[in-house]
Amino acid sequence: MEFFKKLFSSGKPADSGLYLYVKPARCDEVVRVRLDQRNDFSLMDNGRYYARKLVRANDWRCNQTVELEVTFNHQRSSYTTEINGGTLVSAEDYDAWEASSQEG
């Protein structure tokens, strides 16, 4: 029976992404950043996990690169973020920005 479940399942693995939302300092755009918890993080000597992403807006007029650093604890249950060149915003801010960009 388990064989048939695997055979006819959608085959899509569960999303292991951590989604963060970044607004570059000199831009109006809000960028959604996906960090794959299985592949994007490196194990550090102190047992914590670390990832660094350089984020750019899609708008060609925004020539701003944001550096995002995320550190998980050793159990990957909580994380801290550091951001240079922008601010971390909420998913609601991203949704509002996306809705306003669709109108124009």
C-alpha positions as CSV (number, residue, x, y, z in Angstrom):
1,M,0.0,0.0,0.0
2,E,2.9,2.4,0.8
3,F,4.3,1.7,-2.6
4,F,1.1,3.1,-4.3
5,K,1.1,6.2,-2.1
6,K,4.6,7.0,-3.2
7,L,3.8,6.2,-6.8
8,F,0.7,8.4,-7.0
9,S,1.7,11.2,-4.7
10,S,2.4,14.6,-6.1
11,G,6.1,14.1,-5.7
12,K,6.6,17.6,-4.4
13,P,8.9,17.7,-1.3
14,A,7.9,19.9,1.6
15,D,9.3,23.4,1.3
16,S,12.3,23.8,3.6
17,G,12.6,27.5,2.8
18,L,12.9,30.3,5.3
19,Y,11.4,33.4,3.7
20,L,12.7,36.9,4.7
21,Y,11.7,40.2,3.2
22,V,14.2,42.9,2.6
23,K,13.8,46.6,1.6
24,P,17.0,48.1,0.2
25,A,17.8,51.5,1.7
26,R,17.4,53.7,-1.4
27,C,14.6,51.7,-3.1
28,D,10.9,51.3,-3.0
29,E,10.9,47.6,-3.8
30,V,10.6,44.9,-1.2
31,V,12.5,41.7,-2.1
32,R,11.5,38.2,-1.0
33,V,14.5,36.1,-0.1
34,R,14.4,32.3,0.2
35,L,17.0,30.5,2.3
36,D,16.9,26.7,2.0
37,Q,17.5,25.3,5.4
38,R,18.9,22.1,4.0
39,N,21.4,23.6,1.5
40,D,22.1,27.3,2.1
41,F,23.4,27.1,5.6
42,S,27.0,26.1,6.6
43,L,28.0,24.6,10.0
44,M,30.3,26.9,11.9
45,D,32.9,25.8,14.5
46,N,30.7,26.8,17.4
47,G,27.9,24.4,16.3
48,R,25.7,27.1,14.8
49,Y,24.5,27.4,11.2
50,Y,25.2,30.4,9.1
51,A,24.1,31.8,5.7
52,R,25.0,35.0,3.8
53,K,23.0,36.4,0.9
54,L,23.6,39.4,-1.3
55,V,20.2,40.8,-2.3
56,R,19.4,43.2,-5.1
57,A,16.1,44.6,-6.2
58,N,14.7,43.7,-9.6
59,D,14.2,47.4,-10.5
60,W,17.1,48.5,-12.7
61,R,17.0,52.0,-11.2
62,C,17.8,50.6,-7.8
63,N,21.6,50.1,-7.7
64,Q,21.6,48.9,-4.1
65,T,23.1,45.6,-2.8
66,V,21.9,44.5,0.6
67,E,24.0,42.0,2.7
68,L,21.9,39.6,4.7
69,E,23.4,37.3,7.3
70,V,21.3,34.7,9.1
71,T,22.6,32.6,12.0
72,F,20.7,29.6,13.4
73,N,21.3,28.0,16.8
74,H,22.7,24.5,16.9
75,Q,19.1,23.0,16.8
76,R,18.0,25.2,13.9
77,S,15.0,26.3,16.0
78,S,15.7,30.1,16.3
79,Y,17.8,32.5,14.3
80,T,19.2,36.0,14.3
81,T,19.6,38.3,11.4
82,E,22.0,41.1,10.5
83,I,21.4,43.3,7.5
84,N,23.6,46.0,5.9
85,G,22.2,48.4,3.3
86,G,18.5,47.9,4.0
87,T,15.9,46.8,6.5
88,L,14.1,43.6,7.3
89,V,10.3,44.0,6.8
90,S,7.3,41.8,7.3
91,A,5.5,39.5,4.8
92,E,2.6,42.0,5.0
93,D,4.8,44.8,3.8
94,Y,5.9,42.6,0.9
95,D,2.3,41.8,0.0
96,A,1.3,45.5,0.2
97,W,4.2,46.5,-2.0
98,E,3.4,43.7,-4.5
99,A,-0.3,44.8,-4.7
100,S,0.7,48.4,-5.2
101,S,3.1,47.5,-8.0
102,Q,0.4,45.5,-9.8
103,E,-1.9,48.5,-9.8
104,G,0.6,50.8,-11.6
